Amino acid sequence: MTLPLKLSGAEVRLNGIGKRYGQVTAVKPLDLVIEGGTLVTLLGPSGCGKTTLLRMIAGLEQATDGRLFIGGKDVTLLPAGERNVSMVFQSYALFPHMSVLDNVAYGLVSSGFKKRDAHAKAESALETVGLKGFGTRLPSEMSGGQQQRVAVARALVLEPEVLLFDEPLSNLDARLRRSMREEIRALQQRLGLTVVYVTHDQAEALAVSDKIVVMRNAEIAQAGTPEELYTQPASVFVATFMGEANHVRAAVESIDGPTATVVLGGERLALPHRGTKPGPVDLVIRPEAIRISDSGQLSARVSRATYMGSHTEYYFSIAAGELFAVGADRLKRRAPGEQVMLALDPEGVVLVQP
């Protein structure tokens, strides 16, 4: 007999939360609300503070500033074991000498559950992650993806209000990472869990998140939905960190309604102004927004063309520099040295005022 898991997602509220190590600031005081039942990703380069922030939510690090609330309860001073939060570590941290079932049940047994009840809940958790019948195996007899699921089951069996992931897929190969991130997302949505997910992989963040918090230099650079961050980045850093992007300097010459006349390398382009004013701007152009077109506004020369099977990767030389583009015209590839005209899809071009 298995005992059903009782799971619900709680709101996580950070009010002025910060962390210092002596004179070093790991996380500058910040405010953040993570709504119950959503998956929020902390994304950023190494050393930006995302893992420290995750560990403060877990109770593994003590905040030096601010207050932390989970489900409306102030947990700022509570130790990790009293926060009803579970964490899935990058290394999985499974006990090699224990069976999978004992690994999953370990936290319950340690907290005083009878072994029979703990095993019943562990069986339910394994079934939840698609590993029913695997309880007698040792971790060494499981694949990397299966071990990752065992680590998730061990976290779920404690029936946490918040589930934390610290770079959970970094030890897996690219194909397995893709399938596992979809499984984590599906599990989160099915169970209504509140999940805080740390990664430095932009594609991973885009694929699983309700909301992404991009961090840089120990603070939040921008927070929003995946679509908002990709199409409406607030800075060049966010734009270039959220996937491939070309970055060139340009100038807004004039504004007419929603359209800006932008001068790029001596050529004029009509683009959505997105709140910018006349003067110097940073022009961020997504590779997929660049098309070869006889009616294009931008003259260019093909400097490189690489066949990639489903598409062609181009490098174009323009007066303002070089542009990287992804073209679907694999059956009609342009040759290096060829002069072409380029059109820019407005939805893939962002003007950012310095």
VOVEX-495983 format. One record per residue (C-alpha): residue in three letters; x, y, z. Coordinates in Angstrom, 1 decimal. Layout:
N
atom res = ALA, px = X, py = Y, pz = Z
...
//
This chain:
354
atom res = MET, px = 0.0, py = 0.0, pz = 0.0
atom res = THR, px = 1.3, py = 3.5, pz = -0.9
atom res = LEU, px = 0.5, py = 6.6, pz = 1.0
atom res = PRO, px = -0.5, py = 9.6, pz = -1.2
atom res = LEU, px = 1.6, py = 12.7, pz = -1.2
atom res = LYS, px = 0.0, py = 15.9, pz = 0.0
atom res = LEU, px = 1.6, py = 18.7, pz = -2.0
atom res = SER, px = 0.8, py = 22.4, pz = -2.3
atom res = GLY, px = 2.8, py = 25.4, pz = -3.4
atom res = ALA, px = 3.4, py = 28.4, pz = -1.1
atom res = GLU, px = 4.3, py = 32.0, pz = -1.9
atom res = VAL, px = 7.9, py = 33.0, pz = -1.3
atom res = ARG, px = 8.4, py = 36.6, pz = -0.4
atom res = LEU, px = 11.8, py = 38.3, pz = -0.1
atom res = ASN, px = 11.8, py = 41.7, pz = 1.5
atom res = GLY, px = 15.2, py = 43.4, pz = 1.2
atom res = ILE, px = 17.0, py = 40.1, pz = 1.4
atom res = GLY, px = 20.8, py = 40.4, pz = 1.2
atom res = LYS, px = 24.0, py = 38.5, pz = 2.1
atom res = ARG, px = 27.4, py = 39.7, pz = 3.0
atom res = TYR, px = 30.6, py = 37.8, pz = 3.8
atom res = GLY, px = 32.7, py = 40.3, pz = 5.7
atom res = GLN, px = 33.4, py = 43.1, pz = 3.2
atom res = VAL, px = 32.2, py = 41.0, pz = 0.2
atom res = THR, px = 28.5, py = 41.4, pz = -0.9
atom res = ALA, px = 27.2, py = 38.2, pz = -2.4
atom res = VAL, px = 23.6, py = 39.4, pz = -2.8
atom res = LYS, px = 22.7, py = 43.1, pz = -2.6
atom res = PRO, px = 19.4, py = 43.7, pz = -0.7
atom res = LEU, px = 16.5, py = 42.9, pz = -3.1
atom res = ASP, px = 12.8, py = 42.4, pz = -3.2
atom res = LEU, px = 11.2, py = 39.4, pz = -5.0
atom res = VAL, px = 7.8, py = 37.7, pz = -4.9
atom res = ILE, px = 7.5, py = 34.1, pz = -6.1
atom res = GLU, px = 3.8, py = 33.2, pz = -6.4
atom res = GLY, px = 2.6, py = 29.9, pz = -5.1
atom res = GLY, px = 2.4, py = 27.1, pz = -7.7
atom res = THR, px = 4.8, py = 28.8, pz = -10.2
atom res = LEU, px = 8.2, py = 27.9, pz = -11.4
atom res = VAL, px = 10.7, py = 30.8, pz = -11.2
atom res = THR, px = 14.2, py = 30.5, pz = -12.5
atom res = LEU, px = 17.2, py = 32.4, pz = -11.1
atom res = LEU, px = 19.4, py = 32.9, pz = -14.2
atom res = GLY, px = 22.8, py = 34.5, pz = -14.5
atom res = PRO, px = 26.6, py = 34.0, pz = -15.0
atom res = SER, px = 28.8, py = 32.4, pz = -12.4
atom res = GLY, px = 29.3, py = 34.6, pz = -9.3
atom res = CYS, px = 26.1, py = 36.7, pz = -9.8
atom res = GLY, px = 24.6, py = 35.6, pz = -6.5
atom res = LYS, px = 21.8, py = 33.2, pz = -7.8
atom res = THR, px = 23.0, py = 30.1, pz = -5.8
atom res = THR, px = 23.5, py = 32.2, pz = -2.6
atom res = LEU, px = 20.0, py = 33.5, pz = -3.0
atom res = LEU, px = 18.7, py = 29.9, pz = -3.4
atom res = ARG, px = 20.6, py = 28.8, pz = -0.4
atom res = MET, px = 19.1, py = 31.6, pz = 1.7
atom res = ILE, px = 15.6, py = 30.4, pz = 0.7
atom res = ALA, px = 16.6, py = 26.9, pz = 1.7
atom res = GLY, px = 18.0, py = 28.1, pz = 5.1
atom res = LEU, px = 21.5, py = 26.8, pz = 4.2
atom res = GLU, px = 22.8, py = 30.4, pz = 4.4
atom res = GLN, px = 21.7, py = 33.0, pz = 6.9
atom res = ALA, px = 20.6, py = 36.4, pz = 5.4
atom res = THR, px = 22.4, py = 39.4, pz = 6.7
atom res = ASP, px = 19.7, py = 41.8, pz = 5.5
atom res = GLY, px = 15.9, py = 41.7, pz = 5.1
atom res = ARG, px = 13.2, py = 39.2, pz = 5.9
atom res = LEU, px = 12.1, py = 36.0, pz = 4.1
atom res = PHE, px = 8.5, py = 34.7, pz = 4.2
atom res = ILE, px = 7.2, py = 31.3, pz = 3.0
atom res = GLY, px = 3.4, py = 30.9, pz = 2.9
atom res = GLY, px = 3.1, py = 34.1, pz = 4.8
atom res = LYS, px = 5.3, py = 32.9, pz = 7.7
atom res = ASP, px = 8.5, py = 34.7, pz = 8.6
atom res = VAL, px = 11.2, py = 32.0, pz = 8.3
atom res = THR, px = 14.2, py = 34.4, pz = 8.3
atom res = LEU, px = 15.7, py = 33.0, pz = 11.4
atom res = LEU, px = 14.5, py = 29.4, pz = 11.1
atom res = PRO, px = 17.0, py = 26.6, pz = 10.3
atom res = ALA, px = 16.7, py = 24.6, pz = 7.1
atom res = GLY, px = 14.9, py = 21.7, pz = 8.8
atom res = GLU, px = 12.0, py = 23.9, pz = 10.0
atom res = ARG, px = 11.2, py = 25.6, pz = 6.7
atom res = ASN, px = 9.3, py = 22.9, pz = 4.9
atom res = VAL, px = 11.5, py = 23.3, pz = 1.9
atom res = SER, px = 13.3, py = 20.6, pz = -0.1
atom res = MET, px = 16.3, py = 21.0, pz = -2.4
atom res = VAL, px = 17.6, py = 18.9, pz = -5.3
atom res = PHE, px = 21.4, py = 19.3, pz = -5.5
atom res = GLN, px = 23.6, py = 19.4, pz = -8.7
atom res = SER, px = 25.4, py = 16.2, pz = -7.5
atom res = TYR, px = 22.1, py = 14.4, pz = -6.5
atom res = ALA, px = 23.9, py = 13.4, pz = -3.3
atom res = LEU, px = 22.5, py = 9.8, pz = -3.2
atom res = PHE, px = 23.8, py = 7.3, pz = -0.7
atom res = PRO, px = 25.6, py = 4.6, pz = -2.9
atom res = HIS, px = 25.2, py = 1.8, pz = -0.3
atom res = MET, px = 21.4, py = 2.3, pz = 0.1
atom res = SER, px = 18.7, py = 1.1, pz = -2.2
atom res = VAL, px = 16.7, py = 3.6, pz = -4.2
atom res = LEU, px = 13.7, py = 3.1, pz = -1.9
atom res = ASP, px = 15.9, py = 3.7, pz = 1.2
atom res = ASN, px = 17.4, py = 6.8, pz = -0.3
atom res = VAL, px = 14.0, py = 8.3, pz = -1.0
atom res = ALA, px = 12.7, py = 7.3, pz = 2.5
atom res = TYR, px = 15.8, py = 8.5, pz = 4.3
atom res = GLY, px = 14.5, py = 11.9, pz = 5.3
atom res = LEU, px = 11.2, py = 10.6, pz = 6.6
atom res = VAL, px = 13.0, py = 7.8, pz = 8.7
atom res = SER, px = 15.4, py = 10.4, pz = 10.1
atom res = SER, px = 12.5, py = 12.6, pz = 11.2
atom res = GLY, px = 10.8, py = 9.8, pz = 13.1
atom res = PHE, px = 8.5, py = 8.1, pz = 10.6
atom res = LYS, px = 8.1, py = 4.3, pz = 11.0
atom res = LYS, px = 10.0, py = 2.5, pz = 8.3
atom res = ARG, px = 6.9, py = 0.9, pz = 6.9
atom res = ASP, px = 5.1, py = 4.3, pz = 6.5
atom res = ALA, px = 8.2, py = 5.9, pz = 5.2
atom res = HIS, px = 8.6, py = 3.2, pz = 2.5
atom res = ALA, px = 5.0, py = 3.5, pz = 1.5
atom res = LYS, px = 5.4, py = 7.3, pz = 0.9
atom res = ALA, px = 8.7, py = 6.6, pz = -0.9
atom res = GLU, px = 7.0, py = 4.2, pz = -3.2
atom res = SER, px = 4.3, py = 6.9, pz = -4.0
atom res = ALA, px = 7.1, py = 9.5, pz = -4.7
atom res = LEU, px = 8.9, py = 7.1, pz = -7.0
atom res = GLU, px = 5.6, py = 6.4, pz = -8.9
atom res = THR, px = 5.1, py = 10.2, pz = -9.2
atom res = VAL, px = 8.5, py = 10.6, pz = -11.0
atom res = GLY, px = 7.9, py = 7.5, pz = -13.2
atom res = LEU, px = 10.2, py = 5.0, pz = -11.3
atom res = LYS, px = 7.6, py = 2.6, pz = -9.9
atom res = GLY, px = 9.2, py = -0.8, pz = -9.3
atom res = PHE, px = 12.8, py = 0.6, pz = -9.2
atom res = GLY, px = 13.0, py = 0.8, pz = -5.4
atom res = THR, px = 15.3, py = -2.3, pz = -4.9
atom res = ARG, px = 18.0, py = -1.0, pz = -7.2
atom res = LEU, px = 21.2, py = 0.7, pz = -6.1
atom res = PRO, px = 22.0, py = 4.2, pz = -7.4
atom res = SER, px = 24.9, py = 2.7, pz = -9.4
atom res = GLU, px = 22.4, py = 0.6, pz = -11.3
atom res = MET, px = 20.5, py = 3.7, pz = -12.5
atom res = SER, px = 21.3, py = 6.0, pz = -15.4
atom res = GLY, px = 22.1, py = 9.7, pz = -14.9
atom res = GLY, px = 18.5, py = 10.7, pz = -15.7
atom res = GLN, px = 17.1, py = 8.0, pz = -13.4
atom res = GLN, px = 19.3, py = 9.2, pz = -10.5
atom res = GLN, px = 18.1, py = 12.7, pz = -11.1
atom res = ARG, px = 14.5, py = 11.5, pz = -10.7
atom res = VAL, px = 15.4, py = 9.6, pz = -7.5
atom res = ALA, px = 16.8, py = 12.9, pz = -6.1
atom res = VAL, px = 13.5, py = 14.6, pz = -7.1
atom res = ALA, px = 11.5, py = 11.8, pz = -5.4
atom res = ARG, px = 13.6, py = 12.2, pz = -2.3
atom res = ALA, px = 12.7, py = 15.9, pz = -2.2
atom res = LEU, px = 9.0, py = 15.3, pz = -3.0
atom res = VAL, px = 8.5, py = 12.7, pz = -0.3
atom res = LEU, px = 9.0, py = 15.4, pz = 2.4
atom res = GLU, px = 5.9, py = 17.1, pz = 1.0
atom res = PRO, px = 7.6, py = 20.5, pz = 0.8
atom res = GLU, px = 5.8, py = 23.8, pz = 0.3
atom res = VAL, px = 8.7, py = 24.9, pz = -1.9
atom res = LEU, px = 11.0, py = 22.8, pz = -4.1
atom res = LEU, px = 14.5, py = 24.1, pz = -4.9
atom res = PHE, px = 16.7, py = 23.0, pz = -7.8
atom res = ASP, px = 20.4, py = 23.9, pz = -8.0
atom res = GLU, px = 21.7, py = 23.4, pz = -11.5
atom res = PRO, px = 20.0, py = 20.0, pz = -11.6
atom res = LEU, px = 20.7, py = 19.0, pz = -15.2
atom res = SER, px = 24.4, py = 20.1, pz = -15.5
atom res = ASN, px = 25.6, py = 16.5, pz = -15.2
atom res = LEU, px = 23.5, py = 15.2, pz = -18.1
atom res = ASP, px = 24.2, py = 15.1, pz = -21.8
atom res = ALA, px = 22.4, py = 17.6, pz = -24.1
atom res = ARG, px = 19.6, py = 15.2, pz = -25.3
atom res = LEU, px = 18.8, py = 14.0, pz = -21.8
atom res = ARG, px = 18.8, py = 17.6, pz = -20.4
atom res = ARG, px = 16.1, py = 18.5, pz = -22.9
atom res = SER, px = 13.8, py = 15.6, pz = -21.9
atom res = MET, px = 14.5, py = 16.0, pz = -18.1
atom res = ARG, px = 13.7, py = 19.7, pz = -18.1
atom res = GLU, px = 10.3, py = 18.9, pz = -19.8
atom res = GLU, px = 9.7, py = 16.3, pz = -17.1
atom res = ILE, px = 10.4, py = 18.7, pz = -14.3
atom res = ARG, px = 8.1, py = 21.3, pz = -15.8
atom res = ALA, px = 5.3, py = 18.8, pz = -16.3
atom res = LEU, px = 5.7, py = 17.5, pz = -12.8
atom res = GLN, px = 5.6, py = 21.0, pz = -11.3
atom res = GLN, px = 2.5, py = 21.9, pz = -13.2
atom res = ARG, px = 0.7, py = 18.6, pz = -12.4
atom res = LEU, px = 1.4, py = 18.9, pz = -8.7
atom res = GLY, px = 1.0, py = 22.7, pz = -8.4
atom res = LEU, px = 4.4, py = 23.0, pz = -6.7
atom res = THR, px = 6.3, py = 26.2, pz = -6.1
atom res = VAL, px = 9.7, py = 25.7, pz = -7.6
atom res = VAL, px = 12.8, py = 27.9, pz = -7.5
atom res = TYR, px = 15.2, py = 26.8, pz = -10.2
atom res = VAL, px = 18.8, py = 27.9, pz = -10.6
atom res = THR, px = 20.6, py = 27.6, pz = -13.9
atom res = HIS, px = 23.1, py = 29.5, pz = -16.1
atom res = ASP, px = 21.5, py = 27.8, pz = -19.3
atom res = GLN, px = 19.3, py = 30.3, pz = -21.1
atom res = ALA, px = 17.5, py = 27.6, pz = -23.2
atom res = GLU, px = 16.7, py = 25.7, pz = -20.0
atom res = ALA, px = 15.3, py = 28.8, pz = -18.3
atom res = LEU, px = 13.2, py = 29.7, pz = -21.4
atom res = ALA, px = 11.8, py = 26.1, pz = -21.5
atom res = VAL, px = 10.7, py = 25.6, pz = -17.9
atom res = SER, px = 9.8, py = 29.0, pz = -16.4
atom res = ASP, px = 6.7, py = 31.0, pz = -15.6
atom res = LYS, px = 9.1, py = 33.8, pz = -14.6
atom res = ILE, px = 12.8, py = 34.4, pz = -15.0
atom res = VAL, px = 14.9, py = 36.5, pz = -12.7
atom res = VAL, px = 18.1, py = 37.5, pz = -14.5
atom res = MET, px = 20.9, py = 38.3, pz = -12.0
atom res = ARG, px = 24.1, py = 40.3, pz = -12.5
atom res = ASN, px = 26.7, py = 41.6, pz = -10.0
atom res = ALA, px = 24.7, py = 40.3, pz = -7.0
atom res = GLU, px = 21.5, py = 42.0, pz = -7.9
atom res = ILE, px = 18.4, py = 41.6, pz = -10.2
atom res = ALA, px = 19.0, py = 42.9, pz = -13.7
atom res = GLN, px = 15.5, py = 42.2, pz = -14.9
atom res = ALA, px = 12.6, py = 39.9, pz = -14.0
atom res = GLY, px = 9.7, py = 38.9, pz = -16.2
atom res = THR, px = 8.1, py = 36.1, pz = -18.3
atom res = PRO, px = 10.4, py = 34.3, pz = -20.8
atom res = GLU, px = 8.7, py = 36.2, pz = -23.7
atom res = GLU, px = 9.1, py = 39.6, pz = -21.9
atom res = LEU, px = 12.8, py = 39.1, pz = -21.3
atom res = TYR, px = 13.5, py = 37.8, pz = -24.9
atom res = THR, px = 11.5, py = 40.5, pz = -26.7
atom res = GLN, px = 11.7, py = 43.4, pz = -24.3
atom res = PRO, px = 15.0, py = 43.3, pz = -22.6
atom res = ALA, px = 15.8, py = 46.3, pz = -20.4
atom res = SER, px = 19.5, py = 46.3, pz = -21.1
atom res = VAL, px = 22.1, py = 45.0, pz = -23.5
atom res = PHE, px = 23.3, py = 42.5, pz = -20.9
atom res = VAL, px = 19.8, py = 41.0, pz = -20.5
atom res = ALA, px = 19.3, py = 41.0, pz = -24.3
atom res = THR, px = 22.6, py = 39.2, pz = -25.1
atom res = PHE, px = 22.3, py = 36.9, pz = -22.1
atom res = MET, px = 18.9, py = 35.7, pz = -23.2
atom res = GLY, px = 20.0, py = 33.8, pz = -26.3
atom res = GLU, px = 22.0, py = 34.7, pz = -29.4
atom res = ALA, px = 22.0, py = 38.4, pz = -30.2
atom res = ASN, px = 23.9, py = 40.8, pz = -32.4
atom res = HIS, px = 24.9, py = 44.1, pz = -30.7
atom res = VAL, px = 25.8, py = 47.2, pz = -32.8
atom res = ARG, px = 25.8, py = 50.9, pz = -32.1
atom res = ALA, px = 23.3, py = 53.1, pz = -33.9
atom res = ALA, px = 21.5, py = 56.4, pz = -33.5
atom res = VAL, px = 17.8, py = 57.4, pz = -33.4
atom res = GLU, px = 17.4, py = 60.3, pz = -35.8
atom res = SER, px = 13.7, py = 61.0, pz = -35.3
atom res = ILE, px = 10.5, py = 59.6, pz = -33.9
atom res = ASP, px = 7.2, py = 59.5, pz = -35.8
atom res = GLY, px = 4.4, py = 57.8, pz = -33.8
atom res = PRO, px = 5.5, py = 54.3, pz = -32.9
atom res = THR, px = 8.4, py = 54.3, pz = -35.4
atom res = ALA, px = 11.9, py = 55.5, pz = -35.0
atom res = THR, px = 14.2, py = 56.4, pz = -37.9
atom res = VAL, px = 17.5, py = 54.7, pz = -37.0
atom res = VAL, px = 20.8, py = 55.4, pz = -38.6
atom res = LEU, px = 23.0, py = 52.4, pz = -38.8
atom res = GLY, px = 26.3, py = 52.7, pz = -40.6
atom res = GLY, px = 25.0, py = 55.5, pz = -42.8
atom res = GLU, px = 21.8, py = 53.7, pz = -43.7
atom res = ARG, px = 18.4, py = 54.5, pz = -42.4
atom res = LEU, px = 16.0, py = 51.9, pz = -40.9
atom res = ALA, px = 12.4, py = 52.2, pz = -39.8
atom res = LEU, px = 12.0, py = 50.4, pz = -36.5
atom res = PRO, px = 9.7, py = 50.4, pz = -33.4
atom res = HIS, px = 11.2, py = 53.0, pz = -31.0
atom res = ARG, px = 10.2, py = 51.0, pz = -27.8
atom res = GLY, px = 10.3, py = 54.1, pz = -25.7
atom res = THR, px = 13.7, py = 55.4, pz = -26.9
atom res = LYS, px = 14.5, py = 59.0, pz = -27.7
atom res = PRO, px = 16.6, py = 60.7, pz = -30.4
atom res = GLY, px = 20.3, py = 60.1, pz = -29.8
atom res = PRO, px = 22.7, py = 57.2, pz = -29.5
atom res = VAL, px = 21.3, py = 53.7, pz = -29.0
atom res = ASP, px = 22.4, py = 50.1, pz = -28.7
atom res = LEU, px = 20.7, py = 48.0, pz = -31.4
atom res = VAL, px = 20.2, py = 44.4, pz = -30.4
atom res = ILE, px = 19.2, py = 42.1, pz = -33.4
atom res = ARG, px = 18.2, py = 38.5, pz = -33.0
atom res = PRO, px = 19.8, py = 36.2, pz = -35.6
atom res = GLU, px = 16.4, py = 34.8, pz = -36.7
atom res = ALA, px = 15.2, py = 38.4, pz = -37.4
atom res = ILE, px = 17.6, py = 38.9, pz = -40.3
atom res = ARG, px = 16.4, py = 38.0, pz = -43.7
atom res = ILE, px = 17.9, py = 38.2, pz = -47.2
atom res = SER, px = 15.4, py = 40.2, pz = -49.2
atom res = ASP, px = 15.5, py = 42.2, pz = -52.4
atom res = SER, px = 13.3, py = 44.8, pz = -50.7
atom res = GLY, px = 15.6, py = 45.0, pz = -47.6
atom res = GLN, px = 16.9, py = 48.3, pz = -46.2
atom res = LEU, px = 20.4, py = 47.2, pz = -45.3
atom res = SER, px = 23.2, py = 46.4, pz = -47.7
atom res = ALA, px = 25.6, py = 43.6, pz = -46.7
atom res = ARG, px = 28.2, py = 41.2, pz = -48.0
atom res = VAL, px = 28.2, py = 37.5, pz = -47.1
atom res = SER, px = 31.5, py = 36.9, pz = -45.2
atom res = ARG, px = 30.7, py = 33.3, pz = -44.1
atom res = ALA, px = 28.0, py = 30.7, pz = -44.9
atom res = THR, px = 27.8, py = 27.4, pz = -42.9
atom res = TYR, px = 25.5, py = 24.6, pz = -43.8
atom res = MET, px = 23.8, py = 23.2, pz = -40.7
atom res = GLY, px = 21.3, py = 20.8, pz = -42.2
atom res = SER, px = 18.0, py = 22.4, pz = -41.2
atom res = HIS, px = 19.3, py = 25.9, pz = -41.8
atom res = THR, px = 22.3, py = 28.0, pz = -42.8
atom res = GLU, px = 24.3, py = 30.2, pz = -40.5
atom res = TYR, px = 25.5, py = 33.4, pz = -42.1
atom res = TYR, px = 27.9, py = 36.1, pz = -41.1
atom res = PHE, px = 27.2, py = 39.4, pz = -42.9
atom res = SER, px = 29.6, py = 42.4, pz = -43.1
atom res = ILE, px = 27.8, py = 45.7, pz = -42.9
atom res = ALA, px = 29.1, py = 49.2, pz = -42.5
atom res = ALA, px = 28.5, py = 49.1, pz = -38.7
atom res = GLY, px = 30.2, py = 45.7, pz = -38.1
atom res = GLU, px = 29.3, py = 42.1, pz = -38.5
atom res = LEU, px = 25.9, py = 40.4, pz = -38.1
atom res = PHE, px = 25.3, py = 36.7, pz = -37.3
atom res = ALA, px = 22.1, py = 35.3, pz = -38.9
atom res = VAL, px = 20.2, py = 32.0, pz = -39.1
atom res = GLY, px = 18.6, py = 31.5, pz = -42.5
atom res = ALA, px = 16.1, py = 28.9, pz = -43.5
atom res = ASP, px = 17.1, py = 29.0, pz = -47.2
atom res = ARG, px = 19.3, py = 25.9, pz = -47.0
atom res = LEU, px = 18.4, py = 25.0, pz = -50.6
atom res = LYS, px = 19.5, py = 28.4, pz = -51.9
atom res = ARG, px = 22.6, py = 29.2, pz = -50.0
atom res = ARG, px = 24.5, py = 32.5, pz = -50.7
atom res = ALA, px = 28.2, py = 32.3, pz = -51.3
atom res = PRO, px = 30.9, py = 34.2, pz = -49.4
atom res = GLY, px = 31.6, py = 37.5, pz = -51.1
atom res = GLU, px = 28.1, py = 37.9, pz = -52.5
atom res = GLN, px = 26.4, py = 41.3, pz = -52.0
atom res = VAL, px = 22.8, py = 41.1, pz = -50.6
atom res = MET, px = 20.1, py = 43.3, pz = -49.1
atom res = LEU, px = 18.9, py = 42.5, pz = -45.6
atom res = ALA, px = 15.5, py = 43.1, pz = -44.0
atom res = LEU, px = 15.0, py = 43.1, pz = -40.2
atom res = ASP, px = 11.9, py = 41.7, pz = -38.7
atom res = PRO, px = 10.8, py = 44.4, pz = -36.2
atom res = GLU, px = 9.8, py = 41.9, pz = -33.4
atom res = GLY, px = 13.4, py = 40.6, pz = -33.3
atom res = VAL, px = 15.0, py = 44.1, pz = -33.0
atom res = VAL, px = 15.3, py = 46.0, pz = -29.7
atom res = LEU, px = 16.5, py = 49.5, pz = -29.2
atom res = VAL, px = 18.2, py = 50.1, pz = -25.8
atom res = GLN, px = 19.1, py = 53.6, pz = -24.7
atom res = PRO, px = 22.6, py = 53.7, pz = -23.1
//
